Amino acid sequence: DLSIGRVKIKVGGSSGGHKGLISITHHLGTENYGRLRIGIGRPADKAEVPDYVLSPFSSNQSAGQCSRGI
């Protein structure tokens, strides 16, 4: 849930129920690995999250037009 263009890097942490992170943790045998999160924003309606995450960026979200210049 990071705003568009925001980036976070950290090492370690729980999966938070994220199945991809659960799988990585299982295969590595540890929770201590690097994680990179890149913000894509969030839709106004939480029910639309899967469609929002899987959709292309809108023209005002595309590279060079983001306030952070991504």
LUMMI-725946 format. One record per residue: residue in one letter; y, z, x negated of N, C-alpha, C in turn. Coordinates in nm, 2 decimals. Example, Ala and Ser with C-alpha at 12.3 -4.5 7.8 and 13.67 -1.06 7.14 Angstrom:
<fitor res="A" n_north="-0.57" n_up="0.78" n_east="-1.32" ca_north="-0.45" ca_up="0.78" ca_east="-1.23" c_north="-0.33" c_up="0.78" c_east="-1.32"/>
<fitor res="S" n_north="-0.22" n_up="0.71" n_east="-1.28" ca_north="-0.11" ca_up="0.71" ca_east="-1.37" c_north="0.00" c_up="0.79" c_east="-1.29"/>
//
This chain:
<fitor res="D" n_north="-0.12" n_up="0.00" n_east="-0.08" ca_north="0.00" ca_up="0.00" ca_east="0.00" c_north="0.13" c_up="0.00" c_east="-0.09"/>
<fitor res="L" n_north="0.13" n_up="-0.09" n_east="-0.18" ca_north="0.25" ca_up="-0.10" ca_east="-0.27" c_north="0.34" c_up="-0.21" c_east="-0.21"/>
<fitor res="S" n_north="0.47" n_up="-0.19" n_east="-0.23" ca_north="0.56" ca_up="-0.29" ca_east="-0.18" c_north="0.54" c_up="-0.42" c_east="-0.27"/>
<fitor res="I" n_north="0.58" n_up="-0.53" n_east="-0.22" ca_north="0.56" ca_up="-0.66" ca_east="-0.29" c_north="0.63" c_up="-0.66" c_east="-0.42"/>
<fitor res="G" n_north="0.55" n_up="-0.70" n_east="-0.52" ca_north="0.61" ca_up="-0.70" ca_east="-0.66" c_north="0.59" c_up="-0.58" c_east="-0.74"/>
<fitor res="R" n_north="0.55" n_up="-0.47" n_east="-0.68" ca_north="0.53" ca_up="-0.34" ca_east="-0.75" c_north="0.40" c_up="-0.34" c_east="-0.82"/>
<fitor res="V" n_north="0.39" n_up="-0.29" n_east="-0.94" ca_north="0.27" ca_up="-0.29" ca_east="-1.02" c_north="0.24" c_up="-0.15" c_east="-1.07"/>
<fitor res="K" n_north="0.12" n_up="-0.10" n_east="-1.06" ca_north="0.08" ca_up="0.03" ca_east="-1.11" c_north="-0.05" c_up="0.02" c_east="-1.19"/>
<fitor res="I" n_north="-0.05" n_up="0.09" n_east="-1.30" ca_north="-0.16" ca_up="0.09" ca_east="-1.39" c_north="-0.20" c_up="0.24" c_east="-1.41"/>
<fitor res="K" n_north="-0.33" n_up="0.27" n_east="-1.40" ca_north="-0.38" ca_up="0.40" ca_east="-1.43" c_north="-0.52" c_up="0.40" c_east="-1.48"/>
<fitor res="V" n_north="-0.56" n_up="0.51" n_east="-1.53" ca_north="-0.70" ca_up="0.53" ca_east="-1.57" c_north="-0.76" c_up="0.64" c_east="-1.49"/>
<fitor res="G" n_north="-0.88" n_up="0.62" n_east="-1.43" ca_north="-0.95" ca_up="0.72" ca_east="-1.36" c_north="-0.90" c_up="0.74" c_east="-1.22"/>
<fitor res="G" n_north="-0.97" n_up="0.82" n_east="-1.15" ca_north="-0.94" ca_up="0.85" ca_east="-1.01" c_north="-1.06" c_up="0.82" c_east="-0.92"/>
<fitor res="S" n_north="-1.05" n_up="0.86" n_east="-0.80" ca_north="-1.16" ca_up="0.84" ca_east="-0.70" c_north="-1.16" c_up="0.70" c_east="-0.64"/>
<fitor res="S" n_north="-1.26" n_up="0.67" n_east="-0.57" ca_north="-1.27" ca_up="0.54" ca_east="-0.50" c_north="-1.18" c_up="0.53" c_east="-0.38"/>
<fitor res="G" n_north="-1.16" n_up="0.65" n_east="-0.32" ca_north="-1.08" ca_up="0.65" ca_east="-0.19" c_north="-1.15" c_up="0.58" c_east="-0.08"/>
<fitor res="G" n_north="-1.28" n_up="0.56" n_east="-0.10" ca_north="-1.36" ca_up="0.49" ca_east="0.01" c_north="-1.37" c_up="0.34" c_east="-0.01"/>
<fitor res="H" n_north="-1.30" n_up="0.29" n_east="-0.11" ca_north="-1.29" ca_up="0.15" ca_east="-0.14" c_north="-1.43" c_up="0.10" c_east="-0.19"/>
<fitor res="K" n_north="-1.50" n_up="0.02" n_east="-0.12" ca_north="-1.63" ca_up="-0.02" ca_east="-0.16" c_north="-1.64" c_up="-0.09" c_east="-0.29"/>
<fitor res="G" n_north="-1.54" n_up="-0.17" n_east="-0.33" ca_north="-1.53" ca_up="-0.24" ca_east="-0.45" c_north="-1.53" c_up="-0.14" c_east="-0.57"/>
<fitor res="L" n_north="-1.44" n_up="-0.04" n_east="-0.55" ca_north="-1.43" ca_up="0.07" ca_east="-0.66" c_north="-1.56" c_up="0.15" c_east="-0.67"/>
<fitor res="I" n_north="-1.62" n_up="0.17" n_east="-0.55" ca_north="-1.75" ca_up="0.25" ca_east="-0.55" c_north="-1.85" c_up="0.17" c_east="-0.63"/>
<fitor res="S" n_north="-1.86" n_up="0.04" n_east="-0.61" ca_north="-1.95" ca_up="-0.05" ca_east="-0.69" c_north="-1.92" c_up="-0.05" c_east="-0.84"/>
<fitor res="I" n_north="-1.80" n_up="-0.06" n_east="-0.87" ca_north="-1.76" ca_up="-0.06" ca_east="-1.02" c_north="-1.80" c_up="0.07" c_east="-1.08"/>
<fitor res="T" n_north="-1.77" n_up="0.18" n_east="-1.01" ca_north="-1.80" ca_up="0.32" ca_east="-1.06" c_north="-1.95" c_up="0.33" c_east="-1.08"/>
<fitor res="H" n_north="-2.02" n_up="0.28" n_east="-0.98" ca_north="-2.17" ca_up="0.29" ca_east="-0.99" c_north="-2.22" c_up="0.21" c_east="-1.11"/>
<fitor res="H" n_north="-2.17" n_up="0.09" n_east="-1.13" ca_north="-2.22" ca_up="0.01" ca_east="-1.24" c_north="-2.18" c_up="0.06" c_east="-1.38"/>
<fitor res="L" n_north="-2.06" n_up="0.12" n_east="-1.39" ca_north="-2.01" ca_up="0.17" ca_east="-1.52" c_north="-2.06" c_up="0.31" c_east="-1.54"/>
<fitor res="G" n_north="-2.10" n_up="0.38" n_east="-1.44" ca_north="-2.14" ca_up="0.52" ca_east="-1.45" c_north="-2.03" c_up="0.62" c_east="-1.47"/>
<fitor res="T" n_north="-1.91" n_up="0.58" n_east="-1.45" ca_north="-1.79" ca_up="0.67" ca_east="-1.46" c_north="-1.68" c_up="0.63" c_east="-1.38"/>
<fitor res="E" n_north="-1.59" n_up="0.72" n_east="-1.35" ca_north="-1.47" ca_up="0.69" ca_east="-1.28" c_north="-1.35" c_up="0.66" c_east="-1.37"/>
<fitor res="N" n_north="-1.38" n_up="0.68" n_east="-1.50" ca_north="-1.27" ca_up="0.67" ca_east="-1.60" c_north="-1.26" c_up="0.52" c_east="-1.66"/>
<fitor res="Y" n_north="-1.20" n_up="0.44" n_east="-1.58" ca_north="-1.18" ca_up="0.30" ca_east="-1.63" c_north="-1.04" c_up="0.26" c_east="-1.58"/>
<fitor res="G" n_north="-0.98" n_up="0.16" n_east="-1.64" ca_north="-0.85" ca_up="0.11" ca_east="-1.61" c_north="-0.84" c_up="0.05" c_east="-1.48"/>
<fitor res="R" n_north="-0.73" n_up="0.07" n_east="-1.41" ca_north="-0.71" ca_up="0.01" ca_east="-1.27" c_north="-0.57" c_up="-0.05" c_east="-1.27"/>
<fitor res="L" n_north="-0.56" n_up="-0.17" n_east="-1.22" ca_north="-0.43" ca_up="-0.24" ca_east="-1.21" c_north="-0.41" c_up="-0.27" c_east="-1.06"/>
<fitor res="R" n_north="-0.30" n_up="-0.22" n_east="-1.00" ca_north="-0.27" ca_up="-0.25" ca_east="-0.86" c_north="-0.15" c_up="-0.34" c_east="-0.85"/>
<fitor res="I" n_north="-0.15" n_up="-0.44" n_east="-0.78" ca_north="-0.04" ca_up="-0.53" ca_east="-0.76" c_north="0.00" c_up="-0.53" c_east="-0.61"/>
<fitor res="G" n_north="0.12" n_up="-0.49" n_east="-0.58" ca_north="0.17" ca_up="-0.48" ca_east="-0.44" c_north="0.19" c_up="-0.61" c_east="-0.37"/>
<fitor res="I" n_north="0.14" n_up="-0.62" n_east="-0.25" ca_north="0.16" ca_up="-0.74" ca_east="-0.17" c_north="0.24" c_up="-0.71" c_east="-0.04"/>
<fitor res="G" n_north="0.28" n_up="-0.58" n_east="-0.03" ca_north="0.35" ca_up="-0.54" ca_east="0.09" c_north="0.25" c_up="-0.50" c_east="0.20"/>
<fitor res="R" n_north="0.30" n_up="-0.49" n_east="0.33" ca_north="0.22" ca_up="-0.45" ca_east="0.44" c_north="0.27" c_up="-0.51" c_east="0.57"/>
<fitor res="P" n_north="0.18" n_up="-0.55" n_east="0.66" ca_north="0.23" ca_up="-0.60" ca_east="0.79" c_north="0.29" c_up="-0.49" c_east="0.87"/>
<fitor res="A" n_north="0.37" n_up="-0.53" n_east="0.97" ca_north="0.43" ca_up="-0.43" ca_east="1.06" c_north="0.32" c_up="-0.36" c_east="1.14"/>
<fitor res="D" n_north="0.22" n_up="-0.43" n_east="1.18" ca_north="0.11" ca_up="-0.38" ca_east="1.27" c_north="-0.01" c_up="-0.36" c_east="1.18"/>
<fitor res="K" n_north="-0.05" n_up="-0.23" n_east="1.17" ca_north="-0.17" ca_up="-0.19" ca_east="1.08" c_north="-0.30" c_up="-0.27" c_east="1.12"/>
<fitor res="A" n_north="-0.31" n_up="-0.30" n_east="1.25" ca_north="-0.43" ca_up="-0.37" ca_east="1.30" c_north="-0.45" c_up="-0.51" c_east="1.23"/>
<fitor res="E" n_north="-0.34" n_up="-0.56" n_east="1.18" ca_north="-0.34" ca_up="-0.70" ca_east="1.12" c_north="-0.36" c_up="-0.70" c_east="0.97"/>
<fitor res="V" n_north="-0.40" n_up="-0.58" n_east="0.91" ca_north="-0.41" ca_up="-0.57" ca_east="0.76" c_north="-0.51" c_up="-0.67" c_east="0.70"/>
<fitor res="P" n_north="-0.63" n_up="-0.68" n_east="0.75" ca_north="-0.72" ca_up="-0.77" ca_east="0.69" c_north="-0.67" c_up="-0.92" c_east="0.68"/>
<fitor res="D" n_north="-0.62" n_up="-0.97" n_east="0.80" ca_north="-0.56" ca_up="-1.10" ca_east="0.80" c_north="-0.44" c_up="-1.12" c_east="0.71"/>
<fitor res="Y" n_north="-0.36" n_up="-1.01" n_east="0.70" ca_north="-0.24" ca_up="-1.01" ca_east="0.61" c_north="-0.29" c_up="-1.02" c_east="0.46"/>
<fitor res="V" n_north="-0.38" n_up="-0.94" n_east="0.42" ca_north="-0.43" ca_up="-0.93" ca_east="0.29" c_north="-0.49" c_up="-1.07" c_east="0.24"/>
<fitor res="L" n_north="-0.56" n_up="-1.13" n_east="0.33" ca_north="-0.63" ca_up="-1.26" ca_east="0.30" c_north="-0.54" c_up="-1.38" c_east="0.32"/>
<fitor res="S" n_north="-0.42" n_up="-1.37" n_east="0.37" ca_north="-0.34" ca_up="-1.49" ca_east="0.40" c_north="-0.25" c_up="-1.52" c_east="0.27"/>
<fitor res="P" n_north="-0.21" n_up="-1.65" n_east="0.27" ca_north="-0.12" ca_up="-1.69" ca_east="0.15" c_north="0.01" c_up="-1.62" c_east="0.17"/>
<fitor res="F" n_north="0.09" n_up="-1.61" n_east="0.06" ca_north="0.22" ca_up="-1.55" ca_east="0.06" c_north="0.31" c_up="-1.64" c_east="0.14"/>
<fitor res="S" n_north="0.41" n_up="-1.59" n_east="0.21" ca_north="0.50" ca_up="-1.67" ca_east="0.29" c_north="0.60" c_up="-1.73" c_east="0.19"/>
<fitor res="S" n_north="0.68" n_up="-1.82" n_east="0.23" ca_north="0.78" ca_up="-1.89" ca_east="0.14" c_north="0.88" c_up="-1.79" c_east="0.08"/>
<fitor res="N" n_north="0.92" n_up="-1.68" n_east="0.15" ca_north="1.01" ca_up="-1.59" ca_east="0.09" c_north="0.94" c_up="-1.48" c_east="0.01"/>
<fitor res="Q" n_north="0.81" n_up="-1.48" n_east="0.00" ca_north="0.73" ca_up="-1.39" ca_east="-0.09" c_north="0.68" c_up="-1.46" c_east="-0.21"/>
<fitor res="S" n_north="0.69" n_up="-1.59" n_east="-0.22" ca_north="0.63" ca_up="-1.67" ca_east="-0.33" c_north="0.70" c_up="-1.64" c_east="-0.46"/>
<fitor res="A" n_north="0.64" n_up="-1.69" n_east="-0.57" ca_north="0.69" ca_up="-1.66" ca_east="-0.71" c_north="0.83" c_up="-1.71" c_east="-0.72"/>
<fitor res="G" n_north="0.92" n_up="-1.63" n_east="-0.79" ca_north="1.05" ca_up="-1.67" ca_east="-0.81" c_north="1.15" c_up="-1.63" c_east="-0.70"/>
<fitor res="Q" n_north="1.10" n_up="-1.59" n_east="-0.59" ca_north="1.18" ca_up="-1.55" ca_east="-0.48" c_north="1.17" c_up="-1.40" c_east="-0.45"/>
<fitor res="C" n_north="1.08" n_up="-1.34" n_east="-0.51" ca_north="1.06" ca_up="-1.19" ca_east="-0.49" c_north="1.18" c_up="-1.12" c_east="-0.57"/>
<fitor res="S" n_north="1.22" n_up="-1.01" n_east="-0.52" ca_north="1.33" ca_up="-0.94" ca_east="-0.58" c_north="1.30" c_up="-0.89" c_east="-0.73"/>
<fitor res="R" n_north="1.17" n_up="-0.88" n_east="-0.76" ca_north="1.13" ca_up="-0.84" ca_east="-0.89" c_north="1.09" c_up="-0.96" c_east="-0.98"/>
<fitor res="G" n_north="1.10" n_up="-1.08" n_east="-0.92" ca_north="1.09" ca_up="-1.20" ca_east="-1.00" c_north="0.94" c_up="-1.23" c_east="-1.05"/>
<fitor res="I" n_north="0.85" n_up="-1.20" n_east="-0.96" ca_north="0.71" ca_up="-1.22" ca_east="-0.99" c_north="0.67" c_up="-1.37" c_east="-0.98"/>
//
